[in-house]
C-alpha cells in the first residue's frame, strides 16, 4: 500500500483487533525502508490454517464495523496488490 504510516497505524490497530476476534493469529503493519518497495506499507495477517482463513474472510465481509474501518483506511492509503503466502515455522 502507498500512504501515510502515521495515519494508517491507529486504523490498522482498531481493524486488527476485529480481525483477531474472528480467528487470526497475528496482524502486523510494516513500512518498507529499502528496495523497490521503499516507502510502501504492508499488512501481514497470520492464520492457523485455510479453514480459519476462509471463516475469517466471510466474517469480515459481514462485519459492518470492519467494513467501515476498511473504507476509512482506503481514504489514507492506496491498495497496490494482495498476496497470499503459505509459510512454515523453522
Biopython code that builds the backbone (N, CA, C, O; Angstrom):
import numpy as np
from Bio.PDB.StructureBuilder import StructureBuilder

atoms = [
    (1, "UNK", "N", (0.845, -1.164, 0.000)),
    (1, "UNK", "CA", (0.000, 0.000, 0.000)),
    (1, "UNK", "C", (0.889, 1.225, 0.000)),
    (1, "UNK", "O", (1.986, 1.222, 0.558)),
    (2, "UNK", "N", (0.404, 2.250, -0.624)),
    (2, "UNK", "CA", (1.070, 3.535, -0.538)),
    (2, "UNK", "C", (0.233, 4.425, 0.350)),
    (2, "UNK", "O", (-0.992, 4.470, 0.229)),
    (3, "UNK", "N", (0.896, 5.129, 1.235)),
    (3, "UNK", "CA", (0.148, 6.014, 2.110)),
    (3, "UNK", "C", (0.972, 6.463, 3.288)),
    (3, "UNK", "O", (2.188, 6.272, 3.320)),
    (4, "UNK", "N", (0.319, 7.053, 4.242)),
    (4, "UNK", "CA", (0.952, 7.636, 5.410)),
    (4, "UNK", "C", (0.906, 6.648, 6.574)),
    (4, "UNK", "O", (-0.173, 6.281, 7.038)),
    (5, "UNK", "N", (2.076, 6.221, 7.043)),
    (5, "UNK", "CA", (2.175, 5.240, 8.126)),
    (5, "UNK", "C", (1.492, 5.749, 9.392)),
    (5, "UNK", "O", (0.778, 4.998, 10.057)),
    (6, "UNK", "N", (1.706, 7.020, 9.728)),
    (6, "UNK", "CA", (1.118, 7.576, 10.954)),
    (6, "UNK", "C", (-0.406, 7.581, 10.893)),
    (6, "UNK", "O", (-1.061, 7.327, 11.903)),
    (7, "UNK", "N", (-0.978, 7.866, 9.728)),
    (7, "UNK", "CA", (-2.428, 7.853, 9.591)),
    (7, "UNK", "C", (-2.976, 6.426, 9.561)),
    (7, "UNK", "O", (-4.078, 6.175, 10.047)),
    (8, "UNK", "N", (-2.215, 5.497, 8.996)),
    (8, "UNK", "CA", (-2.665, 4.113, 8.861)),
    (8, "UNK", "C", (-2.594, 3.348, 10.178)),
    (8, "UNK", "O", (-3.362, 2.407, 10.382)),
    (9, "UNK", "N", (-1.692, 3.730, 11.070)),
    (9, "UNK", "CA", (-1.461, 2.960, 12.291)),
    (9, "UNK", "C", (-2.683, 2.849, 13.197)),
    (9, "UNK", "O", (-3.046, 1.727, 13.551)),
    (10, "UNK", "N", (-3.342, 3.938, 13.596)),
    (10, "UNK", "CA", (-4.484, 3.776, 14.507)),
    (10, "UNK", "C", (-5.646, 2.999, 13.873)),
    (10, "UNK", "O", (-6.310, 2.209, 14.545)),
    (11, "UNK", "N", (-5.881, 3.223, 12.600)),
    (11, "UNK", "CA", (-6.953, 2.492, 11.912)),
    (11, "UNK", "C", (-6.601, 1.008, 11.854)),
    (11, "UNK", "O", (-7.455, 0.150, 12.078)),
    (12, "UNK", "N", (-5.340, 0.713, 11.553)),
    (12, "UNK", "CA", (-4.889, -0.682, 11.470)),
    (12, "UNK", "C", (-4.989, -1.379, 12.818)),
    (12, "UNK", "O", (-5.355, -2.553, 12.880)),
    (13, "UNK", "N", (-4.671, -0.681, 13.889)),
    (13, "UNK", "CA", (-4.779, -1.278, 15.226)),
    (13, "UNK", "C", (-6.220, -1.639, 15.545)),
    (13, "UNK", "O", (-6.495, -2.719, 16.068)),
    (14, "UNK", "N", (-7.142, -0.731, 15.230)),
    (14, "UNK", "CA", (-8.548, -0.993, 15.504)),
    (14, "UNK", "C", (-9.075, -2.137, 14.627)),
    (14, "UNK", "O", (-9.785, -3.021, 15.107)),
    (15, "UNK", "N", (-8.723, -2.110, 13.353)),
    (15, "UNK", "CA", (-9.150, -3.182, 12.448)),
    (15, "UNK", "C", (-8.497, -4.505, 12.834)),
    (15, "UNK", "O", (-9.135, -5.555, 12.752)),
    (16, "UNK", "N", (-7.239, -4.466, 13.253)),
    (16, "UNK", "CA", (-6.539, -5.680, 13.675)),
    (16, "UNK", "C", (-7.212, -6.359, 14.848)),
    (16, "UNK", "O", (-7.269, -7.587, 14.912)),
    (17, "UNK", "N", (-7.719, -5.568, 15.776)),
    (17, "UNK", "CA", (-8.432, -6.142, 16.921)),
    (17, "UNK", "C", (-9.687, -6.875, 16.464)),
    (17, "UNK", "O", (-10.032, -7.920, 17.015)),
    (18, "UNK", "N", (-10.370, -6.334, 15.461)),
    (18, "UNK", "CA", (-11.560, -7.001, 14.935)),
    (18, "UNK", "C", (-11.175, -8.297, 14.233)),
    (18, "UNK", "O", (-11.832, -9.324, 14.405)),
    (19, "UNK", "N", (-10.113, -8.245, 13.445)),
    (19, "UNK", "CA", (-9.660, -9.440, 12.734)),
    (19, "UNK", "C", (-9.293, -10.541, 13.733)),
    (19, "UNK", "O", (-9.604, -11.711, 13.511)),
    (20, "UNK", "N", (-8.641, -10.172, 14.816)),
    (20, "UNK", "CA", (-8.272, -11.155, 15.841)),
    (20, "UNK", "C", (-9.501, -11.785, 16.476)),
    (20, "UNK", "O", (-9.477, -12.969, 16.815)),
    (21, "UNK", "N", (-10.573, -11.021, 16.645)),
    (21, "UNK", "CA", (-11.808, -11.579, 17.208)),
    (21, "UNK", "C", (-12.381, -12.664, 16.304)),
    (21, "UNK", "O", (-13.064, -13.574, 16.772)),
    (22, "UNK", "N", (-12.101, -12.561, 15.014)),
    (22, "UNK", "CA", (-12.652, -13.522, 14.055)),
    (22, "UNK", "C", (-11.727, -14.710, 13.807)),
    (22, "UNK", "O", (-12.064, -15.576, 12.999)),
    (23, "UNK", "N", (-10.577, -14.784, 14.469)),
    (23, "UNK", "CA", (-9.793, -16.003, 14.408)),
    (23, "UNK", "C", (-8.374, -15.940, 13.900)),
    (23, "UNK", "O", (-7.705, -16.973, 13.865)),
    (24, "UNK", "N", (-7.878, -14.786, 13.503)),
    (24, "UNK", "CA", (-6.491, -14.781, 13.037)),
    (24, "UNK", "C", (-5.530, -14.804, 14.210)),
    (24, "UNK", "O", (-5.914, -14.530, 15.347)),
    (25, "UNK", "N", (-4.289, -15.129, 13.928)),
    (25, "UNK", "CA", (-3.275, -15.301, 14.953)),
    (25, "UNK", "C", (-2.496, -14.015, 15.233)),
    (25, "UNK", "O", (-2.209, -13.701, 16.388)),
    (26, "UNK", "N", (-2.152, -13.268, 14.172)),
    (26, "UNK", "CA", (-1.349, -12.055, 14.342)),
    (26, "UNK", "C", (-1.615, -11.097, 13.195)),
    (26, "UNK", "O", (-1.939, -11.514, 12.083)),
    (27, "UNK", "N", (-1.475, -9.800, 13.480)),
    (27, "UNK", "CA", (-1.574, -8.752, 12.463)),
    (27, "UNK", "C", (-0.355, -7.858, 12.622)),
    (27, "UNK", "O", (-0.012, -7.461, 13.735)),
    (28, "UNK", "N", (0.300, -7.540, 11.507)),
    (28, "UNK", "CA", (1.483, -6.684, 11.543)),
    (28, "UNK", "C", (1.347, -5.588, 10.501)),
    (28, "UNK", "O", (0.966, -5.863, 9.363)),
    (29, "UNK", "N", (1.652, -4.347, 10.870)),
    (29, "UNK", "CA", (1.736, -3.232, 9.940)),
    (29, "UNK", "C", (3.210, -2.885, 9.813)),
    (29, "UNK", "O", (3.891, -2.666, 10.816)),
    (30, "UNK", "N", (3.696, -2.835, 8.599)),
    (30, "UNK", "CA", (5.117, -2.573, 8.358)),
    (30, "UNK", "C", (5.283, -1.504, 7.297)),
    (30, "UNK", "O", (4.410, -1.293, 6.455)),
    (31, "UNK", "N", (6.423, -0.834, 7.358)),
    (31, "UNK", "CA", (6.810, 0.086, 6.288)),
    (31, "UNK", "C", (8.128, -0.428, 5.720)),
    (31, "UNK", "O", (9.034, -0.792, 6.469)),
    (32, "UNK", "N", (8.229, -0.457, 4.412)),
    (32, "UNK", "CA", (9.443, -0.923, 3.751)),
    (32, "UNK", "C", (10.432, 0.234, 3.678)),
    (32, "UNK", "O", (10.088, 1.317, 3.205)),
    (33, "UNK", "N", (11.664, 0.008, 4.144)),
    (33, "UNK", "CA", (12.653, 1.072, 4.188)),
    (33, "UNK", "C", (13.676, 1.025, 3.063)),
    (33, "UNK", "O", (14.400, 1.999, 2.856)),
    (34, "UNK", "N", (13.753, -0.081, 2.330)),
    (34, "UNK", "CA", (14.724, -0.137, 1.240)),
    (34, "UNK", "C", (14.224, -1.047, 0.127)),
    (34, "UNK", "O", (13.299, -1.836, 0.316)),
    (35, "UNK", "N", (14.845, -0.922, -1.020)),
    (35, "UNK", "CA", (14.483, -1.757, -2.155)),
    (35, "UNK", "C", (13.399, -1.122, -3.008)),
    (35, "UNK", "O", (13.024, 0.033, -2.804)),
    (36, "UNK", "N", (12.902, -1.892, -3.964)),
    (36, "UNK", "CA", (11.936, -1.340, -4.928)),
    (36, "UNK", "C", (10.594, -0.941, -4.319)),
    (36, "UNK", "O", (9.836, -0.193, -4.938)),
    (37, "UNK", "N", (10.293, -1.421, -3.132)),
    (37, "UNK", "CA", (9.027, -1.084, -2.477)),
    (37, "UNK", "C", (9.213, -0.107, -1.309)),
    (37, "UNK", "O", (8.335, 0.030, -0.457)),
    (38, "UNK", "N", (10.364, 0.568, -1.283)),
    (38, "UNK", "CA", (10.653, 1.515, -0.197)),
    (38, "UNK", "C", (9.533, 2.541, -0.090)),
    (38, "UNK", "O", (9.082, 3.105, -1.087)),
    (39, "UNK", "N", (9.099, 2.765, 1.148)),
    (39, "UNK", "CA", (8.047, 3.725, 1.424)),
    (39, "UNK", "C", (6.656, 3.129, 1.424)),
    (39, "UNK", "O", (5.713, 3.767, 1.890)),
    (40, "UNK", "N", (6.507, 1.917, 0.909)),
    (40, "UNK", "CA", (5.197, 1.286, 0.894)),
    (40, "UNK", "C", (4.898, 0.629, 2.234)),
    (40, "UNK", "O", (5.798, 0.207, 2.960)),
    (41, "UNK", "N", (3.609, 0.555, 2.536)),
    (41, "UNK", "CA", (3.137, -0.078, 3.762)),
    (41, "UNK", "C", (2.682, -1.495, 3.440)),
    (41, "UNK", "O", (2.151, -1.763, 2.362)),
    (42, "UNK", "N", (2.897, -2.387, 4.383)),
    (42, "UNK", "CA", (2.484, -3.777, 4.238)),
    (42, "UNK", "C", (1.734, -4.203, 5.485)),
    (42, "UNK", "O", (2.136, -3.881, 6.603)),
    (43, "UNK", "N", (0.656, -4.919, 5.292)),
    (43, "UNK", "CA", (-0.056, -5.526, 6.418)),
    (43, "UNK", "C", (0.040, -7.025, 6.240)),
    (43, "UNK", "O", (-0.314, -7.561, 5.190)),
    (44, "UNK", "N", (0.519, -7.698, 7.267)),
    (44, "UNK", "CA", (0.599, -9.152, 7.270)),
    (44, "UNK", "C", (-0.374, -9.712, 8.288)),
    (44, "UNK", "O", (-0.401, -9.275, 9.438)),
    (45, "UNK", "N", (-1.166, -10.668, 7.868)),
    (45, "UNK", "CA", (-2.132, -11.311, 8.762)),
    (45, "UNK", "C", (-1.834, -12.796, 8.749)),
    (45, "UNK", "O", (-1.703, -13.399, 7.684)),
    (46, "UNK", "N", (-1.726, -13.388, 9.929)),
    (46, "UNK", "CA", (-1.375, -14.804, 10.062)),
    (46, "UNK", "C", (-2.596, -15.599, 10.521)),
    (46, "UNK", "O", (-3.256, -15.245, 11.497)),
    (47, "UNK", "N", (-2.878, -16.673, 9.799)),
    (47, "UNK", "CA", (-3.973, -17.578, 10.141)),
    (47, "UNK", "C", (-3.401, -18.959, 10.423)),
    (47, "UNK", "O", (-2.384, -19.342, 9.846)),
    (48, "UNK", "N", (-4.046, -19.700, 11.302)),
    (48, "UNK", "CA", (-3.568, -21.034, 11.672)),
    (48, "UNK", "C", (-3.671, -22.018, 10.512)),
    (48, "UNK", "O", (-2.828, -22.904, 10.366)),
    (49, "UNK", "N", (-4.713, -21.860, 9.685)),
    (49, "UNK", "CA", (-4.931, -22.817, 8.596)),
    (49, "UNK", "C", (-5.903, -22.206, 7.585)),
    (49, "UNK", "O", (-6.436, -21.118, 7.803)),
    (50, "UNK", "N", (-6.124, -22.914, 6.486)),
    (50, "UNK", "CA", (-7.004, -22.412, 5.430)),
    (50, "UNK", "C", (-8.448, -22.293, 5.899)),
    (50, "UNK", "O", (-9.160, -21.375, 5.493)),
    (51, "UNK", "N", (-8.876, -23.197, 6.736)),
    (51, "UNK", "CA", (-10.245, -23.147, 7.251)),
    (51, "UNK", "C", (-10.480, -21.850, 8.024)),
    (51, "UNK", "O", (-11.494, -21.178, 7.837)),
    (52, "UNK", "N", (-9.536, -21.512, 8.887)),
    (52, "UNK", "CA", (-9.636, -20.280, 9.662)),
    (52, "UNK", "C", (-9.598, -19.065, 8.738)),
    (52, "UNK", "O", (-10.339, -18.104, 8.943)),
    (53, "UNK", "N", (-8.741, -19.107, 7.729)),
    (53, "UNK", "CA", (-8.667, -18.022, 6.754)),
    (53, "UNK", "C", (-10.030, -17.799, 6.091)),
    (53, "UNK", "O", (-10.521, -16.672, 6.039)),
    (54, "UNK", "N", (-10.632, -18.868, 5.589)),
    (54, "UNK", "CA", (-11.919, -18.760, 4.916)),
    (54, "UNK", "C", (-13.024, -18.270, 5.834)),
    (54, "UNK", "O", (-13.812, -17.398, 5.468)),
    (55, "UNK", "N", (-13.072, -18.838, 7.026)),
    (55, "UNK", "CA", (-14.090, -18.440, 8.004)),
    (55, "UNK", "C", (-13.933, -16.961, 8.376)),
    (55, "UNK", "O", (-14.921, -16.235, 8.487)),
    (56, "UNK", "N", (-12.701, -16.527, 8.565)),
    (56, "UNK", "CA", (-12.441, -15.133, 8.934)),
    (56, "UNK", "C", (-12.802, -14.188, 7.799)),
    (56, "UNK", "O", (-13.391, -13.134, 8.038)),
    (57, "UNK", "N", (-12.458, -14.550, 6.562)),
    (57, "UNK", "CA", (-12.791, -13.699, 5.420)),
    (57, "UNK", "C", (-14.301, -13.513, 5.300)),
    (57, "UNK", "O", (-14.770, -12.409, 5.026)),
    (58, "UNK", "N", (-15.055, -14.574, 5.502)),
    (58, "UNK", "CA", (-16.515, -14.473, 5.454)),
    (58, "UNK", "C", (-17.042, -13.591, 6.577)),
    (58, "UNK", "O", (-17.934, -12.771, 6.365)),
    (59, "UNK", "N", (-16.489, -13.763, 7.766)),
    (59, "UNK", "CA", (-16.938, -12.963, 8.914)),
    (59, "UNK", "C", (-16.623, -11.485, 8.719)),
    (59, "UNK", "O", (-17.442, -10.630, 9.056)),
    (60, "UNK", "N", (-15.439, -11.171, 8.176)),
    (60, "UNK", "CA", (-15.065, -9.773, 7.970)),
    (60, "UNK", "C", (-15.928, -9.114, 6.899)),
    (60, "UNK", "O", (-16.237, -7.926, 6.993)),
    (61, "UNK", "N", (-16.312, -9.870, 5.897)),
    (61, "UNK", "CA", (-17.183, -9.328, 4.845)),
    (61, "UNK", "C", (-18.542, -8.932, 5.407)),
    (61, "UNK", "O", (-19.197, -8.033, 4.879)),
    (62, "UNK", "N", (-18.965, -9.600, 6.473)),
    (62, "UNK", "CA", (-20.266, -9.319, 7.083)),
    (62, "UNK", "C", (-20.165, -8.390, 8.293)),
    (62, "UNK", "O", (-21.193, -8.008, 8.852)),
    (63, "UNK", "N", (-18.964, -8.019, 8.709)),
    (63, "UNK", "CA", (-18.753, -7.198, 9.900)),
    (63, "UNK", "C", (-18.800, -5.717, 9.516)),
    (63, "UNK", "O", (-17.861, -5.201, 8.909)),
    (64, "UNK", "N", (-19.880, -5.043, 9.865)),
    (64, "UNK", "CA", (-20.076, -3.639, 9.479)),
    (64, "UNK", "C", (-18.985, -2.726, 10.041)),
    (64, "UNK", "O", (-18.552, -1.793, 9.364)),
    (65, "UNK", "N", (-18.539, -2.987, 11.268)),
    (65, "UNK", "CA", (-17.504, -2.152, 11.868)),
    (65, "UNK", "C", (-16.186, -2.309, 11.119)),
    (65, "UNK", "O", (-15.493, -1.320, 10.877)),
    (66, "UNK", "N", (-15.829, -3.546, 10.747)),
    (66, "UNK", "CA", (-14.607, -3.765, 9.976)),
    (66, "UNK", "C", (-14.715, -3.094, 8.607)),
    (66, "UNK", "O", (-13.759, -2.462, 8.156)),
    (67, "UNK", "N", (-15.849, -3.221, 7.950)),
    (67, "UNK", "CA", (-16.034, -2.616, 6.634)),
    (67, "UNK", "C", (-15.929, -1.092, 6.704)),
    (67, "UNK", "O", (-15.408, -0.461, 5.785)),
    (68, "UNK", "N", (-16.422, -0.508, 7.788)),
    (68, "UNK", "CA", (-16.298, 0.941, 7.995)),
    (68, "UNK", "C", (-14.837, 1.339, 8.114)),
    (68, "UNK", "O", (-14.402, 2.314, 7.501)),
    (69, "UNK", "N", (-14.072, 0.581, 8.911)),
    (69, "UNK", "CA", (-12.648, 0.873, 9.087)),
    (69, "UNK", "C", (-11.868, 0.675, 7.789)),
    (69, "UNK", "O", (-10.967, 1.453, 7.476)),
    (70, "UNK", "N", (-12.216, -0.362, 7.038)),
    (70, "UNK", "CA", (-11.542, -0.627, 5.765)),
    (70, "UNK", "C", (-11.766, 0.552, 4.805)),
    (70, "UNK", "O", (-10.831, 1.010, 4.147)),
    (71, "UNK", "N", (-13.000, 1.031, 4.734)),
    (71, "UNK", "CA", (-13.301, 2.190, 3.889)),
    (71, "UNK", "C", (-12.541, 3.422, 4.367)),
    (71, "UNK", "O", (-12.044, 4.201, 3.554)),
    (72, "UNK", "N", (-12.450, 3.599, 5.673)),
    (72, "UNK", "CA", (-11.713, 4.734, 6.244)),
    (72, "UNK", "C", (-10.231, 4.623, 5.884)),
    (72, "UNK", "O", (-9.604, 5.618, 5.521)),
    (73, "UNK", "N", (-9.677, 3.434, 5.983)),
    (73, "UNK", "CA", (-8.265, 3.222, 5.662)),
    (73, "UNK", "C", (-7.973, 3.565, 4.209)),
    (73, "UNK", "O", (-6.933, 4.148, 3.901)),
    (74, "UNK", "N", (-8.883, 3.206, 3.321)),
    (74, "UNK", "CA", (-8.666, 3.461, 1.897)),
    (74, "UNK", "C", (-8.675, 4.950, 1.562)),
    (74, "UNK", "O", (-8.282, 5.335, 0.461)),
    (75, "UNK", "N", (-9.113, 5.788, 2.490)),
    (75, "UNK", "CA", (-9.018, 7.238, 2.290)),
    (75, "UNK", "C", (-7.594, 7.734, 2.577)),
    (75, "UNK", "O", (-7.224, 8.836, 2.174)),
    (76, "UNK", "N", (-6.798, 6.909, 3.279)),
    (76, "UNK", "CA", (-5.436, 7.311, 3.654)),
    (76, "UNK", "C", (-4.354, 6.534, 2.916)),
    (76, "UNK", "O", (-3.211, 6.984, 2.849)),
    (77, "UNK", "N", (-4.693, 5.387, 2.367)),
    (77, "UNK", "CA", (-3.714, 4.560, 1.667)),
    (77, "UNK", "C", (-4.322, 4.063, 0.362)),
    (77, "UNK", "O", (-5.542, 4.029, 0.200)),
    (78, "UNK", "N", (-3.455, 3.680, -0.561)),
    (78, "UNK", "CA", (-3.898, 3.103, -1.828)),
    (78, "UNK", "C", (-3.452, 1.648, -1.860)),
    (78, "UNK", "O", (-2.258, 1.358, -1.781)),
    (79, "UNK", "N", (-4.407, 0.739, -1.975)),
    (79, "UNK", "CA", (-4.087, -0.682, -2.059)),
    (79, "UNK", "C", (-3.415, -0.946, -3.390)),
    (79, "UNK", "O", (-3.980, -0.646, -4.441)),
    (80, "UNK", "N", (-2.214, -1.506, -3.360)),
    (80, "UNK", "CA", (-1.443, -1.771, -4.568)),
    (80, "UNK", "C", (-1.654, -3.203, -5.073)),
    (80, "UNK", "O", (-1.796, -3.429, -6.275)),
    (81, "UNK", "N", (-1.674, -4.149, -4.162)),
    (81, "UNK", "CA", (-1.839, -5.547, -4.543)),
    (81, "UNK", "C", (-2.100, -6.382, -3.307)),
    (81, "UNK", "O", (-1.924, -5.914, -2.182)),
    (82, "UNK", "N", (-2.519, -7.618, -3.518)),
    (82, "UNK", "CA", (-2.695, -8.591, -2.436)),
    (82, "UNK", "C", (-1.905, -9.832, -2.781)),
    (82, "UNK", "O", (-1.830, -10.231, -3.943)),
    (83, "UNK", "N", (-1.324, -10.433, -1.778)),
    (83, "UNK", "CA", (-0.579, -11.683, -1.964)),
    (83, "UNK", "C", (-0.912, -12.618, -0.820)),
    (83, "UNK", "O", (-1.150, -12.177, 0.304)),
    (84, "UNK", "N", (-0.929, -13.903, -1.107)),
    (84, "UNK", "CA", (-1.106, -14.927, -0.073)),
    (84, "UNK", "C", (0.168, -15.744, 0.001)),
    (84, "UNK", "O", (0.713, -16.151, -1.025)),
    (85, "UNK", "N", (0.642, -15.983, 1.208)),
    (85, "UNK", "CA", (1.843, -16.774, 1.425)),
    (85, "UNK", "C", (1.501, -17.961, 2.311)),
    (85, "UNK", "O", (0.776, -17.817, 3.296)),
    (86, "UNK", "N", (2.012, -19.115, 1.971)),
    (86, "UNK", "CA", (1.937, -20.275, 2.853)),
    (86, "UNK", "C", (3.330, -20.416, 3.429)),
    (86, "UNK", "O", (4.301, -20.568, 2.687)),
    (87, "UNK", "N", (3.434, -20.367, 4.744)),
    (87, "UNK", "CA", (4.737, -20.376, 5.389)),
    (87, "UNK", "C", (4.912, -21.579, 6.296)),
    (87, "UNK", "O", (3.953, -22.272, 6.636)),
    (88, "UNK", "N", (6.135, -21.805, 6.670)),
    (88, "UNK", "CA", (6.474, -22.894, 7.582)),
    (88, "UNK", "C", (7.374, -22.320, 8.666)),
    (88, "UNK", "O", (8.404, -21.721, 8.359)),
    (89, "UNK", "N", (7.000, -22.494, 9.926)),
    (89, "UNK", "CA", (7.872, -22.066, 11.019)),
    (89, "UNK", "C", (9.101, -22.960, 11.033)),
    (89, "UNK", "O", (8.995, -24.182, 10.929)),
    (90, "UNK", "N", (10.264, -22.342, 11.161)),
    (90, "UNK", "CA", (11.510, -23.104, 11.174)),
    (90, "UNK", "C", (12.152, -23.076, 12.541)),
    (90, "UNK", "O", (13.213, -23.668, 12.737)),
]
sb = StructureBuilder()
sb.init_structure("model")
sb.init_model(0)
sb.init_chain("A")
sb.init_seg("    ")
for serial, (resi, resn, name, xyz) in enumerate(atoms, 1):
    if name == "N":
        sb.init_residue(resn, " ", resi, " ")
    sb.init_atom(name, np.array(xyz, "f"), 0.0, 1.0, " ", f" {name:<3s}", serial, name[0])
structure = sb.get_structure()
